[in-house]
Amino acid sequence: MTTSVHQLDDGAWISVNDRRVMPVSDLWRLRKHEFCECDVADVLAEGFVAVGVDRSNVEARIAGQCIACGSDGVTGWLQMGTVDPKTDRFRPVVPESIHQPRPATR
């Protein structure tokens, strides 16, 4: 089954299979990242700049600002959630958890 993933409203939402599933205004905690010099970056998401699918995982790169140090930039690839191939249901991750982005180069 094919999963359709898009950015909507100038990067304010992620749509999975024509349903808005993830808004942009969350705080994402990142470890082992290249976003800034903080050990754990607290990145306030300002916009989704790229979205994609890696198997059943929905991923995105987020533009934002670290609220701890003030640095701004774009994250590596972060998992937004998974799509169950049997039910086509999207299960989001918890943004407030600590995440480890994959490098931007694929």
N, C-alpha and C positions, 0 to 999 in steps of 0.2 A: 504494500500500500504506500502511496506517495504522500508525503507530508508537505503542505504548502505553508511557507513561513515568509512574512513580509513585515516591513516597518510601516507604521501608519502615522499620520498627523505630524509630519516632519521629524520623525524619530521619537515621538512621545510614547508610542505603544508598539508592542510586538503582537502580531496576529498569527495564530496557528490554525490552519484549516478554516480560515475566514471567521475566526473568533478572537476578539481582543483578550489577551491572556496575561500580559505583563506590562504595567505602567513604568514610566521612567524615573519617577521621583524617589526611589528607594535609596537607602544607604547601604553600600556594599563594602564589607570588610575583606581585604585582600592580604594574603601572605605569599611569600616567595614570588614577588611581582616585580615589574620594572616601571611601575607608575610613578613612584617618588622614592625618597630616601627613608621613609618610615618603615619600621619592621612590619607593622600591620597598618596598612593604609585604610582610612575610613573615607571611601569615595562616595560623594553625593552625586548620583547619576543625573546628568542634564540632558542626555539624548542617546539613543541607540544609533550608532554610525554604520553598523554592519550586522546582519543576521545570517544564520545558516543552520544546516542540519548535518550532524555527524552521527550516522546510524539512527538511533531513536532519540538522540540528544539534540535539543534546540539550544543553539549557542548565539551569543552576541558579543560585540565589542561596544563599550560604553564610553562616551565622552563625559567627563566630570571633573570634580575638584576634591582633593583630599582636605577634609575639614580639620585635620590635625596640623598640617604644615602649610596649606594653601596652594600646593602645586596643582596644576591642571594638566589634563592630557586625555589620552585614550587608552583604555585597558587592553590587555590581550583578550583572547577568547574565553568567555565565561559561560558556564552551563546555566541556562535559564530554567530548564526542566526537561522532562522526557515525555514522549508520546507513546502510549501503549499501542502496539501494532494491532492488537485484537479488537480493542474498543475505540481506538482513535482519540482517546481522552488524554489531554495534556495535564501533567502533574508538575507544578512549578517547584523550584527549589525555594528555600527560605533565604531571602536576600540578607537578612541580619546575621546569618551564620558566617563563618570564615571560609572564604573561597580561594582557590589557587588557579589563576588564569593560565591558559596555554599561551605560548608566544604567538604574536600576531602573524608570523609567517607560517603558512601551512604547507 
